Amino acid sequence: MCKDLAQARKEASGDVTVVNQQGFHARPVMRFVDTASLFRSSVQVVNTSRDGDSVDGKSAMHLMLLEATHGCKLRITTRGDDAQEACDALVALVASGFEEPS
């Protein structure tokens, strides 16, 4: 679950490990973007395993730049009215391995 960073600012953040064997390839990236797009909140993602830059979680092109392979740790941060719900949904999606066969 994501922790509420600041209720007044409506921000939430959660850390999750990429568990699917192929990592963030095209299909999981599109599932992530589709899920993120269901929410009004902005979504930022950082691959903390690679000390990379924060990327837009609603952009497939940006997410591909994460180079998030199996075992990488991601930090998902959401900001907006539905930040907590968005963060929880995205962390759960990644934690489920995008429901891909292992």
TIMI-2910 file (N, C-alpha, C, CB; in pm, 1 decimal, decimal comma, always signed):
<rs>
+----------+----------+----------+----------+----------+----------+----------+----------+----------+----------+----------+----------+------+
!      n_x !      n_y !      n_z !     ca_x !     ca_y !     ca_z !      c_x !      c_y !      c_z !     cb_x !     cb_y !     cb_z ! resn !
+----------+----------+----------+----------+----------+----------+----------+----------+----------+----------+----------+----------+------+
!    +83,0 !   -118,7 !     +0,0 !     +0,0 !     +0,0 !     +0,0 !    +87,1 !   +124,6 !     +0,0 !    -94,2 !     +0,1 !   +120,5 !  Met !
!    +34,1 !   +228,9 !    -52,9 !   +106,2 !   +354,8 !    -60,0 !    +83,8 !   +435,1 !    +66,7 !    +63,1 !   +435,3 !   -182,6 !  Cys !
!   +182,7 !   +512,7 !   +102,4 !   +164,8 !   +598,1 !   +218,5 !   +126,3 !   +736,9 !   +172,5 !   +292,3 !   +602,4 !   +304,5 !  Lys !
!    +37,3 !   +797,4 !   +251,7 !     -9,7 !   +932,1 !   +224,6 !    +99,1 !  +1028,1 !   +270,2 !   -146,2 !   +961,5 !   +296,4 !  Asp !
!   +161,8 !  +1098,7 !   +177,6 !   +271,6 !  +1187,8 !   +212,2 !   +224,4 !  +1318,9 !   +271,9 !   +355,0 !  +1215,3 !    +91,3 !  Leu !
!   +116,3 !  +1371,7 !   +220,8 !    +64,8 !  +1499,5 !   +270,0 !    -80,8 !  +1512,4 !   +229,4 !   +148,2 !  +1619,0 !   +215,3 !  Ala !
!   -168,4 !  +1490,0 !   +324,7 !   -311,6 !  +1493,7 !   +294,2 !   -352,5 !  +1627,6 !   +233,3 !   -393,4 !  +1466,9 !   +420,6 !  Gln !
!   -296,8 !  +1736,9 !   +285,2 !   -333,6 !  +1869,2 !   +234,8 !   -291,8 !  +1886,3 !    +89,2 !   -269,9 !  +1978,6 !   +320,7 !  Ala !
!   -178,8 !  +1825,6 !    +52,6 !   -131,6 !  +1836,9 !    -85,8 !   -183,6 !  +1725,1 !   -173,0 !    +19,3 !  +1838,0 !    -89,9 !  Arg !
!   -248,3 !  +1626,8 !   -112,7 !   -301,9 !  +1512,1 !   -187,1 !   -191,8 !  +1443,3 !   -267,1 !   -415,4 !  +1556,9 !   -281,1 !  Lys !
!   -100,1 !  +1387,2 !   -194,9 !    +13,7 !  +1319,4 !   -256,2 !    +32,3 !  +1184,8 !   -187,1 !   +143,6 !  +1406,1 !   -246,6 !  Glu !
!    +67,9 !  +1083,4 !   -266,6 !    +94,4 !   +950,2 !   -211,6 !   +213,9 !   +891,0 !   -284,5 !    -30,7 !   +857,0 !   -224,5 !  Ala !
!   +283,3 !   +800,6 !   -216,0 !   +400,8 !   +737,9 !   -275,3 !   +410,3 !   +594,2 !   -227,2 !   +529,5 !   +816,1 !   -240,1 !  Ser !
!   +456,8 !   +506,3 !   -315,3 !   +475,3 !   +366,5 !   -278,8 !   +591,9 !   +306,2 !   -353,4 !   +349,2 !   +286,9 !   -306,2 !  Gly !
!   +660,7 !   +214,3 !   -287,7 !   +771,9 !   +141,8 !   -348,4 !   +726,2 !     +1,0 !   -382,4 !   +895,3 !   +138,7 !   -254,0 !  Asp !
!   +772,1 !    -48,9 !   -495,9 !   +731,5 !   -181,6 !   -541,5 !   +844,8 !   -241,7 !   -624,9 !   +598,7 !   -174,6 !   -624,1 !  Val !
!   +855,0 !   -373,2 !   -621,0 !   +955,6 !   -445,0 !   -698,8 !   +891,6 !   -503,0 !   -824,6 !  +1021,0 !   -557,2 !   -614,2 !  Thr !
!   +961,2 !   -491,8 !   -936,6 !   +914,3 !   -550,5 !  -1062,6 !   +934,2 !   -701,6 !  -1051,5 !   +991,7 !   -490,5 !  -1188,5 !  Val !
!   +824,3 !   -776,0 !  -1048,4 !   +833,7 !   -920,5 !  -1025,5 !   +815,5 !  -1004,6 !  -1151,2 !   +731,7 !   -961,5 !   -924,7 !  Val !
!   +757,4 !   -947,2 !  -1256,5 !   +741,4 !  -1028,6 !  -1377,5 !   +877,3 !  -1047,5 !  -1444,8 !   +640,2 !   -962,4 !  -1476,1 !  Asn !
!   +898,4 !  -1164,3 !  -1501,9 !  +1029,0 !  -1204,2 !  -1554,2 !  +1083,2 !  -1111,8 !  -1663,2 !  +1020,5 !  -1343,1 !  -1607,9 !  Gln !
!   +995,6 !  -1056,3 !  -1746,0 !  +1042,4 !   -975,1 !  -1857,8 !  +1048,0 !   -826,0 !  -1825,4 !   +953,6 !   -997,2 !  -1976,8 !  Gln !
!  +1013,0 !   -789,6 !  -1703,9 !  +1019,7 !   -649,2 !  -1664,3 !   +919,3 !   -562,2 !  -1737,2 !  +1157,6 !   -596,2 !  -1688,0 !  Gly !
!   +953,5 !   -435,8 !  -1749,1 !   +864,5 !   -336,8 !  -1811,9 !   +882,8 !   -340,6 !  -1963,5 !   +892,9 !   -193,2 !  -1757,0 !  Phe !
!   +829,8 !   -443,5 !  -2027,1 !   +831,3 !   -446,0 !  -2173,8 !   +702,2 !   -380,9 !  -2222,0 !   +845,5 !   -593,5 !  -2229,7 !  His !
!   +675,5 !   -383,3 !  -2350,0 !   +566,3 !   -305,9 !  -2409,9 !   +429,6 !   -332,4 !  -2346,3 !   +558,7 !   -335,7 !  -2556,7 !  Ala !
!   +393,1 !   -456,8 !  -2326,5 !   +259,2 !   -487,2 !  -2273,5 !   +239,9 !   -434,4 !  -2130,9 !   +235,2 !   -638,4 !  -2276,0 !  Arg !
!   +332,4 !   -461,1 !  -2036,9 !   +315,8 !   -404,7 !  -1903,0 !   +317,4 !   -252,0 !  -1901,8 !   +424,3 !   -456,7 !  -1812,2 !  Pro !
!   +400,8 !   -193,0 !  -1985,0 !   +403,6 !    -46,8 !  -1991,4 !   +267,3 !     +5,8 !  -2033,1 !   +512,5 !     +2,0 !  -2089,6 !  Val !
!   +206,3 !    -55,3 !  -2132,7 !    +74,6 !     -7,8 !  -2177,7 !    -32,2 !    -31,7 !  -2071,4 !    +34,4 !    -77,6 !  -2308,6 !  Met !
!    -24,0 !   -142,6 !  -1999,4 !   -118,2 !   -166,7 !  -1889,4 !   -101,2 !    -61,8 !  -1780,0 !    -98,4 !   -308,0 !  -1830,8 !  Arg !
!    +23,2 !    -25,2 !  -1751,3 !    +51,3 !    +77,1 !  -1651,1 !     -7,5 !   +211,4 !  -1695,9 !   +204,1 !    +89,6 !  -1627,0 !  Phe !
!    +18,6 !   +249,5 !  -1820,9 !    -32,4 !   +376,4 !  -1874,4 !   -185,1 !   +376,1 !  -1874,6 !    +21,3 !   +401,1 !  -2017,7 !  Val !
!   -246,1 !   +266,6 !  -1916,8 !   -392,5 !   +258,3 !  -1918,5 !   -449,3 !   +274,5 !  -1777,6 !   -438,2 !   +123,9 !  -1979,1 !  Asp !
!   -386,8 !   +210,7 !  -1679,5 !   -433,8 !   +221,4 !  -1541,8 !   -411,2 !   +362,7 !  -1489,2 !   -362,6 !   +118,6 !  -1452,0 !  Thr !
!   -293,4 !   +418,9 !  -1511,6 !   -263,1 !   +554,5 !  -1465,4 !   -359,2 !   +656,1 !  -1524,8 !   -119,7 !   +592,0 !  -1500,8 !  Ala !
!   -398,3 !   +633,6 !  -1648,9 !   -487,1 !   +727,5 !  -1718,7 !   -630,1 !   +724,9 !  -1666,8 !   -487,6 !   +697,1 !  -1866,0 !  Ser !
!   -663,5 !   +625,8 !  -1585,0 !   -796,7 !   +620,9 !  -1524,8 !   -812,1 !   +724,5 !  -1413,6 !   -824,4 !   +481,1 !  -1469,9 !  Leu !
!   -701,3 !   +782,3 !  -1370,9 !   -701,6 !   +875,0 !  -1257,9 !   -664,8 !  +1015,4 !  -1302,8 !   -605,0 !   +827,6 !  -1149,2 !  Phe !
!   -714,8 !  +1114,3 !  -1228,4 !   -684,5 !  +1254,0 !  -1258,1 !   -544,6 !  +1293,2 !  -1209,8 !   -789,0 !  +1345,0 !  -1194,1 !  Arg !
!   -495,7 !  +1225,4 !  -1109,7 !   -365,9 !  +1259,6 !  -1050,9 !   -252,0 !  +1243,4 !  -1149,3 !   -339,7 !  +1174,4 !   -929,3 !  Ser !
!   -148,6 !  +1325,3 !  -1128,1 !    -25,8 !  +1305,9 !  -1204,9 !    +46,9 !  +1186,1 !  -1144,7 !    +65,0 !  +1435,2 !  -1203,5 !  Ser !
!   +125,8 !  +1119,6 !  -1225,9 !   +198,2 !   +999,2 !  -1182,9 !   +343,9 !  +1014,2 !  -1225,1 !   +134,8 !   +868,4 !  -1244,2 !  Val !
!   +431,9 !   +999,2 !  -1128,5 !   +575,7 !  +1000,9 !  -1154,9 !   +634,1 !   +867,9 !  -1108,8 !   +645,7 !  +1121,5 !  -1082,9 !  Gln !
!   +728,5 !   +814,8 !  -1184,4 !   +790,0 !   +686,2 !  -1151,4 !   +941,4 !   +700,9 !  -1158,2 !   +740,7 !   +573,6 !  -1247,7 !  Val !
!  +1010,0 !   +645,7 !  -1057,8 !  +1156,1 !   +645,2 !  -1054,4 !  +1202,2 !   +501,3 !  -1036,7 !  +1211,4 !   +736,8 !   -939,7 !  Val !
!  +1301,1 !   +461,5 !  -1113,8 !  +1364,5 !   +331,3 !  -1095,5 !  +1474,6 !   +353,6 !   -991,6 !  +1422,2 !   +271,9 !  -1233,0 !  Asn !
!  +1445,3 !   +325,6 !   -865,0 !  +1541,1 !   +352,3 !   -758,2 !  +1659,1 !   +255,0 !   -762,0 !  +1471,8 !   +344,6 !   -622,7 !  Thr !
!  +1646,6 !   +146,0 !   -833,8 !  +1758,2 !    +52,1 !   -847,9 !  +1867,6 !   +108,0 !   -938,7 !  +1708,2 !    -81,5 !   -903,2 !  Ser !
!  +1831,1 !   +200,4 !  -1022,5 !  +1927,1 !   +257,3 !  -1117,6 !  +1954,2 !   +405,4 !  -1091,0 !  +1876,1 !   +239,5 !  -1260,0 !  Arg !
!  +1897,5 !   +459,3 !   -984,5 !  +1913,9 !   +602,0 !   -952,9 !  +1882,4 !   +690,1 !  -1073,6 !  +2056,9 !   +629,6 !   -904,2 !  Asp !
!  +1774,4 !   +655,8 !  -1140,5 !  +1736,7 !   +729,6 !  -1260,4 !  +1651,3 !   +850,7 !  -1229,0 !  +1663,4 !   +639,4 !  -1355,7 !  Gly !
!  +1616,6 !   +920,5 !  -1334,2 !  +1530,5 !  +1037,1 !  -1322,3 !  +1385,7 !   +994,4 !  -1308,6 !  +1547,7 !  +1129,7 !  -1442,7 !  Asp !
!  +1305,3 !  +1084,4 !  -1258,5 !  +1161,7 !  +1063,1 !  -1249,2 !  +1101,3 !  +1079,0 !  -1388,9 !  +1096,1 !  +1162,5 !  -1147,5 !  Ser !
!  +1010,4 !   +986,9 !  -1424,5 !   +945,7 !   +995,1 !  -1555,6 !   +794,9 !  +1001,8 !  -1538,3 !   +984,5 !   +874,3 !  -1644,1 !  Val !
!   +728,2 !  +1049,7 !  -1641,0 !   +582,6 !  +1061,0 !  -1642,5 !   +521,2 !   +921,8 !  -1655,1 !   +535,2 !  +1152,8 !  -1758,7 !  Asp !
!   +444,5 !   +881,4 !  -1554,1 !   +382,8 !   +749,7 !  -1552,8 !   +264,6 !   +734,8 !  -1646,4 !   +339,7 !   +717,5 !  -1416,2 !  Gly !
!   +228,2 !   +841,5 !  -1716,1 !   +119,9 !   +833,4 !  -1813,5 !   +174,1 !   +835,9 !  -1956,1 !    +20,9 !   +948,1 !  -1792,6 !  Lys !
!   +305,1 !   +824,0 !  -1969,6 !   +370,5 !   +824,7 !  -2101,0 !   +444,1 !   +693,0 !  -2123,3 !   +468,8 !   +944,1 !  -2113,0 !  Ser !
!   +400,3 !   +616,0 !  -2221,5 !   +464,7 !   +488,1 !  -2252,3 !   +611,3 !   +509,1 !  -2289,9 !   +390,2 !   +416,5 !  -2366,7 !  Ala !
!   +639,1 !   +612,5 !  -2365,7 !   +775,9 !   +640,0 !  -2408,6 !   +866,0 !   +666,7 !  -2288,1 !   +779,0 !   +759,6 !  -2504,9 !  Met !
!   +816,8 !   +746,0 !  -2194,6 !   +896,3 !   +776,7 !  -2075,1 !   +918,0 !   +652,5 !  -1990,2 !   +828,2 !   +885,6 !  -1991,8 !  His !
!   +815,0 !   +570,5 !  -1973,6 !   +827,7 !   +449,7 !  -1891,6 !   +929,1 !   +351,9 !  -1950,5 !   +691,8 !   +381,1 !  -1877,2 !  Leu !
!   +938,9 !   +344,4 !  -2080,8 !  +1036,7 !   +256,1 !  -2143,9 !  +1179,3 !   +299,7 !  -2109,2 !  +1016,9 !   +254,7 !  -2296,7 !  Met !
!  +1198,1 !   +428,8 !  -2084,7 !  +1330,1 !   +480,9 !  -2049,5 !  +1376,2 !   +436,5 !  -1911,1 !  +1329,1 !   +631,5 !  -2056,2 !  Leu !
!  +1284,8 !   +385,4 !  -1829,5 !  +1320,9 !   +340,0 !  -1695,0 !  +1414,0 !   +220,0 !  -1696,5 !  +1196,5 !   +305,8 !  -1617,3 !  Leu !
!  +1409,0 !   +141,4 !  -1804,7 !  +1485,4 !    +16,6 !  -1812,5 !  +1461,5 !    -67,7 !  -1687,5 !  +1636,4 !    +45,8 !  -1829,6 !  Glu !
!  +1334,5 !    -83,6 !  -1653,7 !  +1295,5 !   -156,0 !  -1532,5 !  +1285,4 !   -305,4 !  -1562,4 !  +1160,7 !   -102,5 !  -1477,2 !  Ala !
!  +1392,2 !   -375,7 !  -1532,7 !  +1396,3 !   -519,3 !  -1554,5 !  +1350,5 !   -592,3 !  -1428,3 !  +1538,3 !   -564,1 !  -1595,1 !  Thr !
!  +1338,6 !   -722,9 !  -1437,9 !  +1298,3 !   -805,5 !  -1324,0 !  +1386,3 !   -774,7 !  -1202,6 !  +1306,8 !   -956,0 !  -1360,0 !  His !
!  +1322,5 !   -750,7 !  -1088,7 !  +1394,7 !   -724,3 !   -965,4 !  +1421,8 !   -578,0 !   -935,7 !  +1521,6 !   -795,4 !   -968,7 !  Gly !
!  +1400,1 !   -490,1 !  -1033,0 !  +1420,3 !   -347,0 !  -1009,1 !  +1315,7 !   -294,5 !   -911,0 !  +1413,8 !   -268,0 !  -1142,1 !  Cys !
!  +1354,8 !   -195,2 !   -836,4 !  +1263,7 !   -132,0 !   -741,8 !  +1218,6 !     +1,8 !   -798,7 !  +1331,1 !   -113,3 !   -602,8 !  Lys !
!  +1087,4 !    +22,3 !   -796,2 !  +1028,9 !   +146,4 !   -846,4 !   +965,6 !   +224,1 !   -732,5 !   +924,8 !   +117,6 !   -955,8 !  Leu !
!   +971,1 !   +355,3 !   -741,1 !   +895,3 !   +441,6 !   -650,9 !   +791,8 !   +514,5 !   -736,0 !   +989,4 !   +543,2 !   -573,5 !  Arg !
!   +666,2 !   +495,6 !   -700,9 !   +555,2 !   +558,2 !   -771,8 !   +500,9 !   +669,7 !   -683,2 !   +443,2 !   +453,8 !   -807,7 !  Ile !
!   +494,3 !   +791,0 !   -736,8 !   +442,6 !   +905,5 !   -662,6 !   +328,1 !   +966,2 !   -742,3 !   +554,5 !  +1011,2 !   -635,5 !  Thr !
!   +217,2 !   +988,3 !   -674,2 !    +99,3 !  +1045,0 !   -739,2 !    +61,2 !  +1173,7 !   -668,0 !    -19,4 !   +944,2 !   -738,7 !  Thr !
!     +8,0 !  +1269,1 !   -744,9 !    -34,4 !  +1397,5 !   -689,0 !   -167,4 !  +1436,6 !   -751,7 !    +73,0 !  +1508,1 !   -713,1 !  Arg !
!   -265,1 !  +1465,3 !   -666,6 !   -395,9 !  +1507,7 !   -714,8 !   -506,3 !  +1459,2 !   -622,9 !   -419,5 !  +1457,1 !   -856,1 !  Gly !
!   -629,5 !  +1486,9 !   -661,1 !   -745,6 !  +1454,0 !   -578,1 !   -759,0 !  +1305,2 !   -550,0 !   -870,8 !  +1503,4 !   -644,3 !  Asp !
!   -718,5 !  +1222,6 !   -643,3 !   -732,0 !  +1077,5 !   -624,9 !   -595,1 !  +1009,8 !   -612,9 !   -810,7 !  +1016,1 !   -742,1 !  Asp !
!   -499,6 !  +1080,8 !   -553,3 !   -361,5 !  +1033,1 !   -544,3 !   -349,9 !   +898,6 !   -474,0 !   -276,8 !  +1134,7 !   -472,3 !  Ala !
!   -417,9 !   +882,7 !   -361,1 !   -405,9 !   +758,1 !   -285,4 !   -458,7 !   +639,7 !   -366,5 !   -481,6 !   +768,9 !   -151,8 !  Gln !
!   -573,4 !   +656,0 !   -428,8 !   -632,5 !   +548,8 !   -508,7 !   -544,7 !   +514,2 !   -628,0 !   -771,9 !   +588,6 !   -556,4 !  Glu !
!   -490,2 !   +616,4 !   -694,0 !   -404,1 !   +594,0 !   -810,1 !   -277,9 !   +519,2 !   -769,3 !   -367,5 !   +727,5 !   -877,1 !  Ala !
!   -216,0 !   +563,3 !   -661,8 !    -92,8 !   +499,8 !   -615,8 !   -118,2 !   +353,8 !   -578,5 !    -34,4 !   +576,2 !   -495,6 !  Cys !
!   -223,4 !   +329,8 !   -502,6 !   -255,1 !   +192,6 !   -461,6 !   -278,3 !   +101,9 !   -582,7 !   -379,1 !   +191,7 !   -371,1 !  Asp !
!   -352,1 !   +152,3 !   -681,9 !   -382,5 !    +71,6 !   -800,6 !   -255,8 !    +40,0 !   -880,0 !   -483,8 !   +144,5 !   -890,3 !  Ala !
!   -167,1 !   +136,8 !   -893,9 !    -45,5 !   +116,0 !   -973,1 !    +54,2 !    +25,5 !   -901,7 !    +20,1 !   +249,8 !  -1004,6 !  Leu !
!    +67,7 !    +42,9 !   -772,0 !   +155,9 !    -46,3 !   -695,7 !   +103,5 !   -189,3 !   -702,6 !   +167,1 !     +0,1 !   -548,1 !  Val !
!    -27,3 !   -206,8 !   -688,7 !    -86,9 !   -341,0 !   -695,1 !    -65,7 !   -403,4 !   -832,6 !   -237,4 !   -334,9 !   -662,6 !  Ala !
!    -76,3 !   -323,5 !   -938,0 !    -56,5 !   -374,5 !  -1073,8 !    +85,9 !   -426,9 !  -1091,8 !    -85,9 !   -264,4 !  -1177,4 !  Leu !
!   +184,4 !   -348,0 !  -1051,1 !   +324,0 !   -390,5 !  -1064,8 !   +350,5 !   -512,4 !   -976,3 !   +420,6 !   -274,6 !  -1027,8 !  Val !
!   +300,0 !   -510,5 !   -852,2 !   +322,2 !   -620,5 !   -758,1 !   +259,9 !   -750,0 !   -808,1 !   +265,5 !   -585,4 !   -620,9 !  Ala !
!   +154,0 !   -740,0 !   -889,0 !    +88,6 !   -861,0 !   -942,8 !   +164,7 !   -919,7 !  -1059,8 !    -53,9 !   -829,6 !   -986,1 !  Ser !
!   +273,7 !   -852,8 !  -1102,2 !   +346,8 !   -899,1 !  -1219,9 !   +269,7 !   -872,5 !  -1347,5 !   +377,3 !  -1046,9 !  -1208,3 !  Gly !
!   +179,4 !   -774,3 !  -1339,7 !    +94,4 !   -737,6 !  -1452,6 !     +8,6 !   -856,8 !  -1494,3 !   +179,8 !   -688,2 !  -1571,5 !  Phe !
!     -8,0 !   -948,9 !  -1400,4 !    -88,0 !  -1069,5 !  -1420,6 !    -38,4 !  -1151,7 !  -1539,8 !   -234,4 !  -1032,0 !  -1440,8 !  Glu !
!    +93,1 !  -1144,2 !  -1563,5 !   +153,5 !  -1224,8 !  -1669,3 !   +194,6 !  -1358,9 !  -1611,9 !   +275,4 !  -1152,6 !  -1732,5 !  Glu !
!   +198,1 !  -1462,2 !  -1694,2 !   +246,8 !  -1591,8 !  -1645,6 !   +394,6 !  -1580,2 !  -1607,3 !   +226,6 !  -1702,7 !  -1753,5 !  Pro !
!   +434,0 !  -1651,8 !  -1502,4 !   +573,9 !  -1643,3 !  -1459,4 !   +661,3 !  -1744,2 !  -1530,5 !   +584,3 !  -1663,9 !  -1309,9 !  Ser !
+----------+----------+----------+----------+----------+----------+----------+----------+----------+----------+----------+----------+------+
</rs>
